């Protein structure tokens, strides 16, 4: 979780080694089921993507191929990773659309992305991501640009599929309501780094980092309306340019509790069991 531009999507693309060449360089380790993905060859990564790890991208209209039918796109995943024949892959694609609650699934397979509503396109994208029943699905803002009714349907769908397929989900969002509804554990990002991490309920109850506190305070509340009206809080300033980060803690130019020590990079401190924070206030 974090503001736009804090590095959530770049982190997800890094896991799948999909960072465009020239944008940056990966270093360190990316561990999945005890295996370092950084050591895999390009061919091994292609076998893993869409098979054991898949991704639901942010905008289905740009993620789906506009010149291929929904059925062709789902069947391609099944033919590539599960080695199914053309007809078997097509039949399995019908099952995939049925999993995600697509009405009249067999007819929808023959349609193109532009013939579907936003909610149905998102279901088709989820069906494609889950076609091979991956161990991990990365969901990047899966309800962006959907109205609240469809958002609720998509979130309930993903929660059900996560349980039914026994898979892990890495959810990327800036919507605290979605986090509270779906996430077991929450990592808050700022300027490309995790600044706080804890079980979701614990972090909501006792946020420690000033940035996390600012995010929670900026959520609109119904009790702010009426005779006791209060002004909605906003974190001052902007997310810094990744190429021009301030020295030390990147949040210190915007932090209401900044100290001289903050000009040095803060250590990671475990403030309670399972709850870590990168802040000098707790060192």
N, C-alpha and C positions, 0 to 999 in steps of 0.2 A: 504494500500500500504506500501511496505517496502522491505528491502533486505531479501534474503533467511535467515531463522533462527531468524527472528524478532518476531515470534509468531502469524502470521496471521492464519495459519491452526489450531493451537492449540486453538486459540480464537473461531474459527468456530465450532470446535468439542466440545468445552465447552458449546456453546449455545445449542447443541443437546444432551449434557451430554454423549458424546461418548469417553471421555478421558479414555484410558485403565487404569484399576486398577493398582495402584502402581506408576503410572507416576506422579501423582499430586493430589491435593485436591481442589475441587471447594468451594468457599466461596462468600458471598455477595448475590446479586440479579441478575437474568436474566429476564428482563421483556419483555413479548410478548403479545400485545393486552391487557395490563393492568394486566396480570397474571404473577406471579413469577414462572418461570419454576423450580426453585430450590425446590419448595414446592410440586411438582407433584410426584406421585408414579411412580415406574418403568413401571407399566402397562399403566398409563396415558401418560407417555412419549412415549411409543411404539405406542399408538394411534395417537399421535401428529406427530411423525417422518414419513416423506413420505406422510403425509396427509395434515396437515396445514403448516408444515415447511419441506422442502425437500432440498437435497444437491446434487449438481453436483460435483463429486469428480475429483481430479486432473488428474488421469491417467485411462482412460476407460478400458484399457486391464486388469488392476488389480482390478478395481471396479466392472466389470461385471463378473458373474459366468461363467467360461469357459466350464462347462459341461451341462449348460442349454441353450436352444435356447433363442433368443431375445424375442420372443413372450411369452414364459413361464415366463420370468423375469418381463416383463411389466404386464402381466395378474395377476401375484402373488400380485402385489401392489393393483390392482383393486379389486381382490377377498378379500383381507385382509381388506382394508379400506372402500370400497364401497359396499361390500357384494354382488358382482355380481356372477352369476353362471359361470361355466367354458366357455360355448360358448359365453355368453354375454361379459365376460372379454376379450376373444380372439378378438371379433369384435371391442370392444372399443380400444384394443391395436393397431388395424389397423388404427383407427382414430388418435391415439396418434402419430404414426409414420408419418402419413400424415401431421399433424400439423407442424412437424419439417422438412418437405421437404424431407423425405426419399423416393427415387424412388422405384417403385414396392413394396409398403409397405407389401402387403399380402405375397409375397414370402420371403421377408426379415425376417418376423416373424419366419420362420422355420429354419433360419440360426443360426449358433453359432458365438460368438464374433470373433474367429480367421478367419472367412470367410469374414469379413467386413474390409474395409479400416479404417484408423485412423479417418477420418472425419465422416464416417458413424457410427462408434462405438460411437463417441462423440454425434452424433444426437440421437442414441439409448439411451444413458445415460440421455440426456436432456429429451427425451420423457418419460422415466421412472420417472424422477424427477417431471415432470409436469402432470403426468397422473391423479392425483386427484385435479388438479388446486389449488395448495397451495397458502396461503396468502403471504408466504415468501419463496424464493428460495436462497440458499447460493451457489454461484458458485466459486469453488476453482480452480483458474488458468485454466479456461475452454478451453483455446487454446494452452496449453502446448504441445509441440512436433508436432504441426500441421504446415504445410507450410503456407506462408502468404496469399495465395489465399483462402485456406480453413478457416484460421483464420477469414478473412473478412466475409465469409459466415456465420460462427458460431456466430460472434458478431452481424451481422445484424439480424440473426434469433432470438437471445436472446432479442435483443431490440424490435423486433416486437411482440414476445410472451409476453414480460413484459407489453406492452401496451394493447394487445388483451385480456389478462387474468386479467388485472388490479391487478397485484401482485407487491410486493416489491422485490428488488434484493439486496443482499449483495455480492459484487464482491470482490474477493481476487486476487491480482495481484501485480507484480513488474514492469509491462509494462505501462509506462506513456501514451503511445498512446491509449491503451485500456481505461485507466481512462478518458482521454479527450473525448473519443468517447461515453462512456456509462454512466459515473457517474454524478449524480446531486451534490453529496456531497462527500468529500474525507477526510479520516482519515489516517494520516501517523503514522506508528508504528515503534518503536525502542526498542529492548531489552524487549519485552513483554508489552509495554505500549504505549498508544497513546500520541504523542508529539505535534501534530498539527492537527486541524480539521477546515474545512471551506467549503463553496460552491466551487465546483471544479474550475470554472473560476476565482473566487476571489483568491484562493490559488495559482493557476498557475501565476496570474498576480502579487501577492504580497506575496510570501512565507516569513515567519518570522523566523522560527526555522532554525538554521545553518544546521541541518541535511537535512531538506526539500530543502534548497537552494543547498546543495551538490548533492542531488539526481537529481534535475532539471539541474544542471550544467553538470552532467555526461552523459546526453543524447547526442548521436551522432547527429551532424547537417551537412546538405549538404554544408552549406557555409563555413565549416571548410576545405573543399577540394579545392585544387588549389593554386595559388600563395600566397594567404593570409592564408595558412595552419596554424591551431592552434592545440596545443596538447590537446587531450581529458582529461578533468578533472576526477580525481578519488579521492574518499574520502579515506584518509589514514587509515591504520589499519584494524581491523576486528571486526565484531559483537562480543560482549563479551559472554562468557559462562554464561547462566542464573544462574548457581550456584556460579559464582564468579564475580558478578556485582561490579563495583567500587562504592565507597561511593558517595552519592549525585546524580547528573545527570549522567545517564549511558553513555551519549554521550561525556562527558567532556574529556576523554583521546584522542579522535579523533577530537575534536572541535577546529577550528582555532581561535575561539573567547572566549575560556575558561577563566574564572576568578577564584579567590580564593573562591568566593561565591558558585561556581558550585560544591564544595565538599559537599554542602547541597542539599537536594532534592528540585527542583524548584516548585513553586506553579503553578496552572493553571490560566492563565490570559486571559480575553477576550479583544483582542486588537482592535476589531471593531465588529459590530453586526454580530453574527453568526460565528465569526472567533476567535478560542481559540488556545493558545499555552502554552506549559509547558517549560518555559525558563526564567532564571534570567535576561536576557537582557530587558525584558518587565515588570518586577515586580516593 
